[in-house]
């Protein structure tokens, strides 16, 4: 595996010589200021363009750096120099160094890349340092134990790796992580935190803090995928930080147990029973925020289905996946029995027939609400039926979601208001966008 050194070149060649001799890279890319008085002359100049001051008056003149360092075939003047027109322009420096770095990575993906930012203007050093931090490149600094000269590094020089661990961690937690959380991209946040844990030697307290954030993200990621038990397993250990969400998850676990016979959560808090529906609505909001409108509509459809399933099970002990006609009024038994599946002998009602059954039960608030909104709801569902995730090929747009999806959402929320006493309505919190 080859090693490549990016290094800024300033007025004195001494730190450049020390860095290259210390790190002994297979290739050196010099970052220089352009023009007749620029540091590029130390790389391409003929004769002895490099000067090293010896005391107050003495000057030692050297050939250009590639020659003096004996780089030979390890240096290619057409590709291994970055010349900056304005060495005090941070944007130019950052862009040119980034561009060259991408070229190098593409050409030599397995290369080990270093950066030494000792030489050059302050802006050149800042440009290289920022690029290195952004791309996770080790930074080196050439200096002396006792620096008497503020203009250049001279006596007792040594090249050592700069400690960037705390900088990288702070940048990750305060700048990069929020971007993932803002878009509910918990899997991306987990990968980002995993990189921190594996790439750096961290103090115990800091490692534990990052692992706690990672566990919280993993918990919300599992919850986002409806793996409620795994979500609780991860989030239960972090209740101090996420208590409102932890309590909400307990109510969701209780709600799910109503319609899933073999679902047995270890811990649950009884609520109004429809928390699983509210959970799906929040999930739909997150998918819409990510502009994944087909996914969002799929969740609204499932929430609509769960609403009637929970209502029939909770109030009438009717399981839409295996209806017991003995629990129905006499007037509905024959019609419902006709839905029996000859393959498994069960009466299984899909969404629309479940609502139709409920609307025929006397004085049910959800059933009556369905009767009043039946036509409008049917039109809204047609959007989902025409999508690729159902029976068609038409992608769902943001406008489709706002219009037809809004009808479904309003229907569900109005139904919940009618069925649940006001004092029991405790809306679930949306997932956090910052930790």
C-alpha positions as CSV (number, residue, x, y, z in Angstrom):
1,X,0.0,0.0,0.0
2,X,1.5,3.3,-1.1
3,X,1.7,6.4,1.1
4,X,0.9,9.9,-0.2
5,X,1.8,13.2,1.6
6,X,-0.1,16.4,1.0
7,X,2.1,19.3,2.3
8,X,1.8,23.1,2.3
9,X,4.9,25.0,1.2
10,X,5.8,28.4,2.6
11,X,8.9,30.6,2.8
12,X,11.2,28.1,4.4
13,X,12.0,24.7,3.0
14,X,13.3,23.4,6.3
15,X,10.0,22.0,7.7
16,X,9.2,20.4,4.3
17,X,12.5,18.6,4.3
18,X,11.9,17.4,7.9
19,X,8.4,16.2,7.2
20,X,9.2,14.3,4.0
21,X,12.3,12.7,5.5
22,X,10.4,11.7,8.7
23,X,7.3,10.3,7.0
24,X,9.1,8.9,3.9
25,X,6.1,8.9,1.6
26,X,5.9,7.2,-1.8
27,X,4.5,10.3,-3.3
28,X,4.5,14.0,-2.3
29,X,1.9,16.5,-3.4
30,X,3.1,20.1,-2.8
31,X,0.6,22.9,-2.1
32,X,2.2,26.2,-3.2
33,X,1.5,29.8,-3.8
34,X,1.8,30.8,-7.5
35,X,3.6,33.7,-9.1
36,X,7.2,34.9,-9.4
37,X,7.5,35.3,-5.6
38,X,5.4,32.2,-4.7
39,X,6.6,29.1,-3.0
40,X,6.1,27.1,-6.2
41,X,9.7,28.2,-7.1
42,X,10.9,25.9,-4.3
43,X,9.5,23.0,-6.2
44,X,10.1,23.9,-9.9
45,X,12.8,26.5,-9.6
46,X,16.2,25.9,-11.4
47,X,19.6,26.2,-9.7
48,X,19.3,26.8,-6.0
49,X,15.9,28.5,-5.3
50,X,15.6,27.2,-1.7
51,X,17.1,29.2,1.2
52,X,17.7,28.1,4.7
53,X,18.9,30.8,7.1
54,X,21.8,30.0,9.4
55,X,21.9,32.4,12.3
56,X,21.5,36.2,11.7
57,X,23.4,36.5,8.4
58,X,24.2,33.1,7.0
59,X,22.1,31.6,4.2
60,X,22.4,28.0,2.9
61,X,21.1,27.7,-0.7
62,X,19.7,24.4,-1.9
63,X,18.3,23.0,-5.1
64,X,14.5,22.6,-5.5
65,X,12.9,20.3,-3.0
66,X,12.2,17.3,-5.2
67,X,15.8,17.3,-6.2
68,X,17.2,17.9,-2.7
69,X,14.9,15.2,-1.3
70,X,15.8,12.7,-4.1
71,X,12.2,12.1,-5.0
72,X,13.1,11.1,-8.5
73,X,10.2,9.1,-10.0
74,X,8.2,9.7,-6.9
75,X,7.5,13.2,-8.0
76,X,5.6,14.2,-11.2
77,X,5.5,18.0,-11.8
78,X,2.4,17.8,-14.0
79,X,0.3,16.1,-11.3
80,X,1.9,16.6,-7.9
81,X,1.7,20.4,-7.5
82,X,-1.4,22.4,-6.4
83,X,-0.8,26.1,-7.2
84,X,-2.9,28.7,-5.5
85,X,-3.4,32.0,-7.2
86,X,-4.4,33.7,-4.0
87,X,-2.9,31.8,-1.0
88,X,-5.1,33.8,1.3
89,X,-8.3,32.7,-0.4
90,X,-9.8,29.9,1.8
91,X,-12.4,28.9,-0.8
92,X,-9.8,28.4,-3.5
93,X,-7.5,26.5,-1.3
94,X,-10.2,24.2,0.0
95,X,-11.6,23.5,-3.4
96,X,-8.3,22.8,-5.1
97,X,-7.0,20.5,-2.4
98,X,-10.4,18.7,-2.2
99,X,-10.4,18.2,-6.0
100,X,-6.8,16.8,-6.0
101,X,-7.7,14.6,-3.0
102,X,-10.6,13.1,-4.8
103,X,-8.5,12.4,-7.9
104,X,-5.9,10.7,-5.8
105,X,-8.4,8.5,-4.0
106,X,-10.0,7.5,-7.2
107,X,-6.7,6.6,-8.8
108,X,-5.3,4.9,-5.7
109,X,-8.2,3.9,-3.5
110,X,-6.0,1.8,-1.1
111,X,-3.3,4.5,-0.6
112,X,-2.6,5.8,2.9
113,X,-2.8,9.6,2.8
114,X,-1.2,12.1,5.2
115,X,-1.2,15.8,5.5
116,X,1.4,18.2,6.9
117,X,0.1,21.8,7.3
118,X,3.2,23.5,8.8
119,X,4.3,25.6,5.8
120,X,2.5,28.2,3.7
121,X,0.2,31.0,4.7
122,X,-2.2,30.6,7.6
123,X,-5.0,30.3,5.0
124,X,-3.2,27.5,3.2
125,X,-2.7,25.6,6.4
126,X,-6.3,26.1,7.3
127,X,-7.4,24.9,3.9
128,X,-5.4,21.7,4.1
129,X,-6.3,21.1,7.8
130,X,-10.0,21.5,7.1
131,X,-9.9,19.1,4.1
132,X,-8.0,16.6,6.1
133,X,-10.6,16.7,8.9
134,X,-13.5,16.5,6.5
135,X,-12.0,13.4,4.9
136,X,-10.5,11.7,8.0
137,X,-6.9,12.1,6.9
138,X,-4.2,12.1,9.6
139,X,-2.7,15.5,10.2
140,X,1.0,16.2,10.9
141,X,2.8,19.2,12.2
142,X,6.5,19.9,11.9
143,X,7.8,22.1,14.7
144,X,10.4,22.3,17.4
145,X,10.4,21.8,21.1
146,X,11.4,25.4,21.7
147,X,10.1,27.7,18.9
148,X,12.0,31.0,19.1
149,X,11.2,32.2,15.5
150,X,7.6,33.1,15.0
151,X,8.0,33.3,11.2
152,X,9.5,29.9,10.4
153,X,10.3,26.6,12.0
154,X,14.0,26.2,12.5
155,X,16.0,24.5,15.2
156,X,15.4,21.0,16.5
157,X,12.5,20.3,14.1
158,X,10.4,17.2,14.4
159,X,7.3,16.0,12.6
160,X,4.6,14.5,14.8
161,X,1.0,13.7,14.3
162,X,-1.4,16.4,15.4
163,X,-4.1,15.3,17.8
164,X,-7.4,15.7,16.0
165,X,-9.5,13.2,18.0
166,X,-11.5,15.8,20.0
167,X,-12.0,18.0,17.0
168,X,-13.3,15.1,14.9
169,X,-15.6,14.0,17.7
170,X,-17.0,17.5,18.3
171,X,-17.5,18.1,14.5
172,X,-19.3,14.7,14.2
173,X,-21.6,15.2,17.2
174,X,-22.4,18.8,16.6
175,X,-22.4,19.1,12.8
176,X,-22.7,15.8,11.1
177,X,-25.0,13.9,13.5
178,X,-27.8,16.5,13.5
179,X,-28.0,16.3,9.7
180,X,-29.0,12.6,10.0
181,X,-31.3,13.2,12.9
182,X,-33.1,16.0,11.2
183,X,-34.2,13.6,8.5
184,X,-34.9,10.7,10.8
185,X,-32.0,8.8,9.2
186,X,-31.1,6.7,12.3
187,X,-29.3,4.0,10.3
188,X,-27.0,6.7,8.9
189,X,-26.4,8.1,12.4
190,X,-25.5,4.6,13.7
191,X,-23.0,4.2,10.9
192,X,-21.5,7.6,11.7
193,X,-21.1,6.9,15.4
194,X,-19.7,3.4,14.6
195,X,-17.0,5.1,12.6
196,X,-16.1,7.3,15.6
197,X,-15.9,4.3,17.9
198,X,-13.7,2.3,15.6
199,X,-11.5,5.0,14.2
200,X,-10.3,6.7,17.4
201,X,-9.0,5.8,20.8
202,X,-11.4,7.5,23.1
203,X,-11.5,8.2,26.8
204,X,-13.8,5.8,28.6
205,X,-16.4,8.4,29.5
206,X,-16.5,9.7,25.9
207,X,-16.8,6.3,24.5
208,X,-19.6,5.5,26.8
209,X,-21.4,8.7,25.9
210,X,-21.1,7.9,22.1
211,X,-22.3,4.3,22.7
212,X,-25.3,5.6,24.6
213,X,-26.2,7.9,21.7
214,X,-25.7,5.0,19.3
215,X,-28.0,2.8,21.4
216,X,-30.7,5.5,21.3
217,X,-30.4,5.8,17.6
218,X,-30.5,2.0,17.2
219,X,-33.7,2.0,19.4
220,X,-35.4,4.5,17.2
221,X,-34.2,2.8,14.1
222,X,-35.8,-0.5,15.3
223,X,-39.0,1.4,16.3
224,X,-39.1,3.0,12.9
225,X,-39.1,-0.5,11.4
226,X,-41.9,-1.6,13.7
227,X,-39.6,-3.9,15.7
228,X,-41.1,-2.6,18.9
229,X,-39.6,-5.2,21.2
230,X,-36.1,-4.6,20.0
231,X,-36.7,-0.9,20.3
232,X,-37.8,-1.3,23.9
233,X,-34.8,-3.5,24.7
234,X,-32.5,-0.7,23.5
235,X,-34.3,2.3,24.7
236,X,-35.2,1.0,28.2
237,X,-31.5,1.5,29.2
238,X,-31.7,5.1,28.3
239,X,-34.9,6.2,29.9
240,X,-33.4,9.2,31.6
241,X,-32.6,10.7,28.2
242,X,-35.8,9.7,26.3
243,X,-38.4,9.2,29.0
244,X,-41.4,10.7,27.0
245,X,-40.6,8.4,24.1
246,X,-40.0,5.4,26.3
247,X,-43.4,5.8,28.0
248,X,-45.0,6.3,24.6
249,X,-43.4,3.1,23.4
250,X,-44.9,1.2,26.3
251,X,-48.4,2.3,25.3
252,X,-47.7,1.3,21.7
253,X,-46.6,-2.2,23.0
254,X,-49.9,-2.5,24.9
255,X,-51.9,-1.4,21.8
256,X,-50.2,-3.9,19.5
257,X,-51.0,-6.7,21.9
258,X,-54.7,-6.1,21.3
259,X,-54.6,-7.2,17.7
260,X,-51.6,-9.6,17.8
261,X,-52.4,-12.7,19.8
262,X,-48.8,-14.0,20.2
263,X,-47.3,-10.5,21.0
264,X,-46.4,-10.5,24.6
265,X,-44.3,-7.5,25.7
266,X,-42.5,-7.7,29.0
267,X,-43.4,-4.2,29.9
268,X,-46.4,-2.2,28.7
269,X,-48.7,0.7,29.9
270,X,-52.4,0.4,29.1
271,X,-53.6,3.4,27.2
272,X,-56.6,4.2,25.0
273,X,-55.8,1.2,22.8
274,X,-55.2,3.0,19.5
275,X,-51.6,4.0,20.1
276,X,-50.4,1.7,17.3
277,X,-52.5,3.7,14.9
278,X,-51.0,6.9,16.1
279,X,-47.6,5.3,15.8
280,X,-48.2,4.6,12.1
281,X,-49.4,8.1,11.5
282,X,-46.1,9.5,12.9
283,X,-44.2,7.0,10.8
284,X,-46.0,8.2,7.7
285,X,-45.0,11.8,8.6
286,X,-41.4,10.7,8.8
287,X,-41.6,9.1,5.4
288,X,-43.2,12.1,3.9
289,X,-40.5,14.3,5.4
290,X,-38.0,12.1,3.5
291,X,-40.1,12.6,0.4
292,X,-40.8,8.9,0.3
293,X,-44.5,9.4,-0.5
294,X,-45.3,5.9,-1.6
295,X,-44.0,4.6,1.7
296,X,-46.0,7.3,3.6
297,X,-49.2,6.4,1.9
298,X,-48.6,2.7,2.6
299,X,-48.4,3.5,6.2
300,X,-51.6,5.6,6.2
301,X,-53.4,2.7,4.5
302,X,-52.2,0.3,7.2
303,X,-53.2,2.8,9.9
304,X,-56.7,3.0,8.4
305,X,-56.8,-0.8,8.5
306,X,-55.5,-1.1,12.0
307,X,-58.1,1.4,13.2
308,X,-61.0,-0.8,12.3
309,X,-59.2,-4.0,13.4
310,X,-58.5,-2.6,16.8
311,X,-62.1,-1.3,17.1
312,X,-63.6,-4.7,16.2
313,X,-61.3,-6.6,18.5
314,X,-61.4,-4.2,21.4
315,X,-65.2,-3.5,21.5
316,X,-66.7,-6.7,19.9
317,X,-64.0,-9.4,20.3
318,X,-64.1,-9.8,16.5
319,X,-60.8,-10.8,14.8
320,X,-60.8,-9.7,11.1
321,X,-58.3,-12.4,10.3
322,X,-60.7,-15.1,11.6
323,X,-64.2,-13.9,12.2
324,X,-66.4,-15.9,14.6
325,X,-69.9,-15.4,13.2
326,X,-71.4,-16.4,16.5
327,X,-70.3,-13.0,17.9
328,X,-72.3,-11.1,15.2
329,X,-75.9,-10.1,15.3
330,X,-78.2,-12.6,13.5
331,X,-78.8,-10.2,10.6
332,X,-75.1,-10.1,9.7
333,X,-74.1,-13.8,10.2
334,X,-75.2,-15.2,6.8
335,X,-73.6,-12.3,4.8
336,X,-70.4,-12.5,6.7
337,X,-70.2,-16.3,6.5
338,X,-70.2,-16.0,2.7
339,X,-66.7,-14.5,3.0
340,X,-65.3,-17.8,4.3
341,X,-62.1,-18.7,2.5
342,X,-62.4,-22.3,1.1
343,X,-58.7,-22.9,1.3
344,X,-58.3,-22.4,5.1
345,X,-61.9,-22.3,6.2
346,X,-61.5,-18.9,7.8
347,X,-63.5,-15.7,7.4
348,X,-61.0,-13.0,6.7
349,X,-62.2,-9.5,6.0
350,X,-60.0,-6.9,4.2
351,X,-60.1,-3.3,5.0
352,X,-63.3,-2.1,3.2
353,X,-65.4,-5.1,4.3
354,X,-64.2,-4.7,7.8
355,X,-65.5,-1.1,7.8
356,X,-68.7,-2.2,6.1
357,X,-69.3,-4.8,8.9
358,X,-68.5,-2.2,11.6
359,X,-70.9,0.3,10.0
360,X,-73.7,-2.2,10.2
361,X,-73.2,-2.7,13.9
362,X,-75.6,-0.5,15.9
363,X,-74.5,3.0,17.0
364,X,-70.7,2.4,16.6
365,X,-69.0,5.8,16.3
366,X,-66.3,4.6,13.9
367,X,-68.9,2.8,11.8
368,X,-71.1,5.9,11.7
369,X,-68.1,8.0,10.8
370,X,-67.3,5.6,8.0
371,X,-70.8,5.8,6.6
372,X,-70.6,9.6,6.4
373,X,-67.1,9.7,4.8
374,X,-67.3,6.5,2.7
375,X,-67.3,8.1,-0.8
376,X,-64.5,10.6,0.1
377,X,-62.4,7.8,1.7
378,X,-62.8,5.5,-1.3
379,X,-61.5,8.2,-3.6
380,X,-58.5,8.8,-1.4
381,X,-57.7,5.0,-1.3
382,X,-57.7,4.9,-5.1
383,X,-54.4,6.9,-5.0
384,X,-52.8,4.1,-3.1
385,X,-54.3,1.4,-5.3
386,X,-52.8,3.0,-8.4
387,X,-49.3,3.1,-6.9
388,X,-46.5,0.7,-7.6
389,X,-46.7,-0.6,-4.0
390,X,-50.3,-1.8,-4.6
391,X,-51.8,-2.6,-8.0
392,X,-50.4,0.0,-10.4
393,X,-47.3,1.9,-11.6
394,X,-48.1,5.5,-10.8
395,X,-45.7,7.1,-8.3
396,X,-47.3,9.2,-5.6
397,X,-46.2,12.8,-5.6
398,X,-46.1,15.2,-2.7
399,X,-49.3,16.9,-3.9
400,X,-51.0,13.5,-4.0
401,X,-49.9,12.8,-0.5
402,X,-51.1,16.1,0.8
403,X,-54.5,15.8,-0.9
404,X,-55.6,12.2,-0.8
405,X,-53.3,11.3,2.2
406,X,-54.8,14.3,4.0
407,X,-58.3,12.8,3.6
408,X,-57.1,9.6,5.2
409,X,-55.3,11.4,8.0
410,X,-58.3,13.6,8.8
411,X,-60.6,10.6,8.8
412,X,-58.4,8.8,11.3
413,X,-57.9,11.7,13.6
414,X,-61.6,12.6,13.7
415,X,-62.4,9.0,14.5
416,X,-59.9,8.9,17.3
417,X,-61.4,12.1,18.7
418,X,-64.9,10.6,18.7
419,X,-63.9,7.2,20.2
420,X,-61.4,8.3,22.9
421,X,-62.4,10.5,25.9
422,X,-60.5,13.8,25.9
423,X,-58.7,13.1,29.2
424,X,-57.2,9.9,27.7
425,X,-55.9,11.5,24.6
426,X,-52.1,11.7,25.1
427,X,-50.7,12.1,21.6
428,X,-47.5,10.2,21.0
429,X,-44.4,12.4,20.5
430,X,-42.6,12.4,17.1
431,X,-39.2,10.9,17.1
432,X,-36.4,13.3,18.2
433,X,-34.4,15.3,15.7
434,X,-31.6,16.1,18.2
435,X,-30.0,14.2,21.0
